[in-house]
Amino acid sequence: MVVPPGIGVPSWDLYELSIPCTVFGKPQPDLADRWYELRLCEVGGGAWGDGGADGAAGLSLRTPYGPEGLIGADTVIVTSVPDACVDEGAPVPPELVEALRLAHEAGARMVSLCTGAFALAAAGLLDGRRATAHWMHTAQLAERHPEVEVDDSVLYVDDGDVLTSAGLTAGLDLCLHLVRRDLGARVANQLARRMVVPAHRVGGQAQFIESSVPATDDEGLGPVLEWARERLSDPLTVDDLARRAAMSPRTFYRRLHAATGTTPLRWLLQQRLGQAQALLESTGLPVEKVAELSGLGTANNLRHHFVKHVGVSPGAYRRAFPRAVNGPPSAAR
């Protein structure tokens, strides 16, 4: 992971910096025989600044590795760039750009969280690719790098060997997605449970909804949503959920939309797609059985929704997530 030079450590930079450390830096021997080895690499010279008015004054970070630590890595993560690179159009430090290019040429999977996308773009690694960043910064990214297809609406974009995410919590979604890709759904789900976070939010989910936090603490929705998750193979309807919640369908619709930013039918579809993804990753069940157990009915219906919402067929998705892995993939393999 790159520790960028020349910036302070405001609270959200600290948060994004800590995400890969939490996900990849602590061995989990009971979850996988081989875990990740995380290296913190200072690129650009000098420790982090004092942060100024908005930073964490007096805090600096020093790392055991320099730019050379990126070469030979299987995955390189950039969590942010100096604020001036985003707000004022200052160039990304040349040493960082060169280190990223060399790492990519050596076969590393490249990952950015939030404004780290500006570094990947400066290195030319996003040219001709779809990418994202925090929605507050995507306009600047698109203006300065017109060769990049910037999508400001999604949590993260997985383009195979280059992945980008929006800011803050979306960075955690992307890191868990990487664990899911490398080690399978069971490991990612167990790790998410230990971190007390949702196991899987699909990358195409919206960054921003009109009301991301409910107007009131709507604890009454929790039990009915958990009840529905346990019965995804059943032909559930909005009326069924409303009845279980002891609400009218209209009231249930309104309260679920306020709490999640989505409709009951879309929420059900998201849960069923997530269930189908987990089954495809962790079992050898035929596609017809996966469709049945996830509540999507037929194999044709499963394929339709997979291609539309996940972007690939169920078969292609299954091939991308091998069931039996003992550790993260090696660039040498």
Buried (B, 14 or more C-beta within 10 A) or exposed (E): BBBBBBBBBBEBBBBBBBBBBEBBBEEBEEBBEBBBEBBBBBBBEEBBBEBEEEBBEEBEEEBEBBBEBBBEBBBBBBBBBBBEBBEEEEEBBEBBBEBBBBBBEEEBBBBBBBBBBBBBBBBBBBEEBBBBBBBBBBEBBBEBBEEBBBBBEBBBBBBEBBBBBBBBBBBBBBBBBBBBBBBBBBBBBBBBEEBEBBBBBBBBBBBEEEEEEBEEEEEBBEEBBEBBEEEBBEEBEBEBBBBBBEBEBEEBBEBBBBBBBBEBEBBBBBBBBBBBBBBBBBBEBEBEEBBBBBBBBEBEEBBEBBBEBBEEBBEEBBEEBEEEBEEBBEEEE
